[in-house]
Amino acid sequence: MAGTDDTVADDDALFVLTAVLLTPAQFPSVLGDDYVAACAALGLEPYAEGYGLVLGQDSGGARWTVVVEDVSLVAVAIASWDCGMEYDLSPDDRSVVCALPGWPLALAVSAPGVPEPHDPLPDPGGEGPDPLTPPDTEVWGAPQRRLGADEIALQWAAWRGQIDDETAFGTAGAPSPDGETRADEPRDDGPSDGAEGTADGAADAGSAAGTTGTGQHPGVRMALAAAREYVSSPPPPGRIRSAFAPGGARTLRADGPGWSLVARTDDIAFVLLDEEPGEVMPVGRGPELPGLLKSLDELAVRPS
């Protein structure tokens, strides 16, 4: 697959390593809290149809992210790879929107027979965009918080297993959606490692048990209040996403400035905050969370 005139040379093939979708329902969370912000991070218009992002290397080993309009083709490729099947992803040149230097995500693979992955040489005229780079896993901020929430959604069972039923159903110290605790349990403000909640596994699953009883944290109250506000004032597309979960439930994801929430519609929620590096705070189900999650799910965009 060739790139565009102002990026990858036309006669320079791209060795495809992976691909991701950039749509209102599915986009790399590392790029932003919603679809509009994710598109802005790549200099793209937030069209409702979305894009496919094809990550690969040119013959010199340089990293490139090629943006294509053929979302269906990229979706088929991803589904095939997820099933362990081979699929030759070769978008038509006419569907290529642009080619951006670098990768927004960290990849552990590289193309065989080409030099090690590296950023392309800077544009001679100095007008090209800076190379895309994955977030630094040694610090904590909004991208790391969102990646941590991604990991919790993927590893729900492991995280849920750290929370006892008393906490989960609001009889211990976990907060309910109105921000009140169910018992006078003090908060444990132990030290946290800012690198724990990153793409390498969010915070260590074993630390979840140590984050119970955080119902009085003002950041949790702020996040829940913001989630409630979404019900009356719908946010930009992608702020609330809904995905399949076992047993007829849905996995919900909601994000906002400084916070991320991951929940199952039939269970509890977890909140991550920019201000609390690596901390994962459970929100007990209680009497109000089910209604909030149901309302959010009705607003959420879903994969087609």
DAVENZI-V578983 format. One record per pair of residues at least 6 apart in sequence whose ideal C-beta (glycine too) atoms are under 7 Angstrom apart, sorted by the first residue. I is the first residue (numbers start at 1). J is the second residue. Records with the same first field share a line. If there is no record, write none. Layout:
I->J, J
//
This chain:
1->13, 14, 16, 90, 91
2->8, 10, 12, 13, 93
3->12, 14, 64, 66, 96, 99
4->96, 98, 99
7->98, 99
8->14, 58, 64, 99
12->58, 59
13->59
14->56, 58, 64, 66
15->56, 57, 111, 114
16->54, 56, 89
17->55, 56, 57, 107, 109, 111
18->55, 107
19->52, 53, 54, 55, 74, 77, 78, 89
20->28, 53
21->27, 50, 52, 71, 74, 75, 78
22->38, 39, 50, 51, 52, 53
23->50, 71
24->35, 48, 50, 237, 238, 301
25->241, 301, 302, 303
26->303
27->35, 38, 238
28->38, 104, 105
29->146, 147, 149, 150
30->104, 105, 135, 143, 146, 147
31->37, 38, 41, 42, 104
32->38, 40, 41
33->239, 255, 256, 257
34->235, 236, 237, 238, 239, 255
35->46, 236, 237, 238
36->46, 236, 237
39->45, 46
42->67, 100
43->129
44->51, 67
49->71
50->71
51->67, 68, 69, 71, 97
52->68, 70, 71, 73, 74
53->65, 67
54->66, 68, 74, 89, 91
55->65, 103, 107
56->64, 111
57->63, 110, 111, 114, 117
58->64
59->114
60->115
61->114, 115, 116, 117, 118
62->118, 119, 120
63->101, 102, 103, 117, 118, 119
64->99, 101
65->100, 102, 103, 104, 132
66->96, 99
67->97, 98, 100
68->74, 91, 95, 96, 97
69->95, 97
70->91, 92, 95
73->91
74->89
77->87, 89
80->87
81->87
100->129, 132
101->119, 120, 128, 129, 131, 132
102->119, 131, 132, 133
103->132, 134
104->132, 134
105->134
106->134, 199
110->116, 117
119->131
120->131
122->128
135->143, 144, 147
137->195, 198, 199, 200
138->195
139->194
140->194, 197, 277, 278
141->274
142->274
144->197, 198
145->197, 260, 272, 274
146->255, 260
147->198, 199
148->197, 198, 202, 203, 272
149->253, 260, 262, 272
151->201, 202
152->159, 202, 262, 270, 280
153->251, 253, 262
155->205
156->251, 264
158->205
159->205, 208, 270
160->267
162->205, 208, 209
163->208, 212, 268, 282
166->172
167->173, 174, 212, 282, 284
168->268, 284, 285
169->284, 285, 286
170->176, 182, 284, 285, 286
171->182
172->182, 183, 185, 212
173->181, 182, 183, 185, 212, 213, 215
174->212, 215, 282, 283, 284
175->181, 215, 220, 283, 284
176->182, 284, 286, 288, 289
177->224, 283, 288, 289, 292
178->288
179->220, 221, 224
180->215
181->215, 216
182->284, 286
185->213
186->213
187->213, 214, 216, 217
188->210, 213
190->210
192->276, 277, 278, 279
193->278
194->277, 278
196->203, 204, 207, 278
197->203, 272, 277, 278
202->280
203->278, 280
208->280
211->279, 280, 281, 282
212->282
214->220, 281
217->281
219->259, 273, 275, 276
220->271, 281, 283
222->259
223->256, 259, 261, 271, 273
224->283
226->256, 259
227->254, 261, 292, 296
228->292
230->239, 240, 254, 296, 299
231->295, 296, 299
234->299
237->301
238->301
239->254, 255, 256
240->254, 296, 299, 300
241->253, 300, 301
242->250, 252, 297, 300, 302
243->250, 251, 303
245->251, 264
247->266
249->264, 265, 266
250->265, 297
251->264
252->263, 265, 293, 296, 297, 300
253->262
254->261, 296
258->273, 274, 275
259->271, 272, 273
260->272
261->269, 271
262->269, 270
263->269, 293
265->293, 294, 297
267->285
268->282, 283, 284, 285
269->283, 289
270->280, 281, 282, 283
271->281, 283
272->280
273->279
283->289
//
